[in-house]
Amino acid sequence: MMTRKKRRMWILLLCALGLGSATALTLTAFQDNLVFFRSPSDVMAQQPGPDRAFRLGGLVEAGSVERDAAVSGQRPTVRFRVTDGAHVIQVAYQGVLPDLFREGQGVVTMGRMVDGTFRASEVLARHDETYMPPEVADALKRSGHWNPAQGAAPPPATWNTLDPARPAAPGRTGS
């Protein structure tokens, strides 16, 4: 015969086991749907597989936007490069870009790496002249291309560090 204490203990153990199982299943389900932000340097350091969706953020490299005319019945294709100053990733996007999309401006794209090109399913552009997505600001700080202690971020059009003819912007460290 089981005492009340033992019965309560078994009930508590079963409840804890059920709660732990439900938590594990929930976290496993969310793991497949989590979308991580990566800068071009992060992607070059550790390339995610083609089955892994993630957000790529940085600056649209000046002079890199190529637009293909839309074929009848298809959406237009746009190719551009995203940089964090240290590395560059080629991006291909099929669709209409946001009105605020510009060269030299901050952008966050969502998609997958396929054959060395980031295939974007979504493109998000900055909100106004001074806005920079927090992820892009963090990536620029990590790569050493912007030091907030030396002042405000330089104008986005001057952030393309891959153009040797362009002078370094004030308030930016690194090459």
BELURVEN-V224206 format. One record per residue. RES is the residue in three letters. PSI is psi in whole degrees, 0 to 359 (NA if undefined). Layout:
((RES | PSI) (RES | PSI))
This chain:
((MET | 136) (MET | 133) (THR | 167) (ARG | 323) (LYS | 315) (LYS | 321) (ARG | 316) (ARG | 318) (MET | 315) (TRP | 319) (ILE | 315) (LEU | 318) (LEU | 316) (LEU | 320) (CYS | 316) (ALA | 319) (LEU | 317) (GLY | 317) (LEU | 318) (GLY | 319) (SER | 317) (ALA | 319) (THR | 315) (ALA | 317) (LEU | 319) (THR | 314) (LEU | 323) (THR | 318) (ALA | 319) (PHE | 328) (GLN | 321) (ASP | 336) (ASN | 356) (LEU | 138) (VAL | 118) (PHE | 149) (PHE | 137) (ARG | 144) (SER | 166) (PRO | 323) (SER | 320) (ASP | 319) (VAL | 319) (MET | 325) (ALA | 321) (GLN | 99) (GLN | 125) (PRO | 156) (GLY | 164) (PRO | 346) (ASP | 357) (ARG | 115) (ALA | 143) (PHE | 170) (ARG | 132) (LEU | 126) (GLY | 150) (GLY | 209) (LEU | 142) (VAL | 119) (GLU | 133) (ALA | 134) (GLY | 10) (SER | 351) (VAL | 123) (GLU | 124) (ARG | 130) (ASP | 136) (ALA | 142) (ALA | 132) (VAL | 148) (SER | 123) (GLY | 359) (GLN | 158) (ARG | 151) (PRO | 151) (THR | 136) (VAL | 136) (ARG | 138) (PHE | 169) (ARG | 140) (VAL | 133) (THR | 153) (ASP | 14) (GLY | 327) (ALA | 321) (HIS | 162) (VAL | 139) (ILE | 130) (GLN | 133) (VAL | 137) (ALA | 132) (TYR | 134) (GLN | 114) (GLY | 187) (VAL | 128) (LEU | 155) (PRO | 153) (ASP | 329) (LEU | 3) (PHE | 126) (ARG | 156) (GLU | 143) (GLY | 4) (GLN | 161) (GLY | 144) (VAL | 147) (VAL | 126) (THR | 151) (MET | 134) (GLY | 210) (ARG | 153) (MET | 126) (VAL | 117) (ASP | 43) (GLY | 359) (THR | 138) (PHE | 116) (ARG | 103) (ALA | 136) (SER | 346) (GLU | 141) (VAL | 126) (LEU | 131) (ALA | 169) (ARG | 166) (HIS | 320) (ASP | 191) (GLU | 329) (THR | 352) (TYR | 140) (MET | 129) (PRO | 140) (PRO | 323) (GLU | 322) (VAL | 317) (ALA | 316) (ASP | 318) (ALA | 320) (LEU | 322) (LYS | 315) (ARG | 323) (SER | 355) (GLY | 14) (HIS | 356) (TRP | 129) (ASN | 107) (PRO | 335) (ALA | 338) (GLN | 7) (GLY | 183) (ALA | 161) (ALA | 141) (PRO | 164) (PRO | 139) (PRO | 329) (ALA | 344) (THR | 4) (TRP | 355) (ASN | 95) (THR | 356) (LEU | 356) (ASP | 103) (PRO | 339) (ALA | 343) (ARG | 128) (PRO | 153) (ALA | 141) (ALA | 146) (PRO | 147) (GLY | 4) (ARG | 138) (THR | 166) (GLY | 186) (SER | NA))
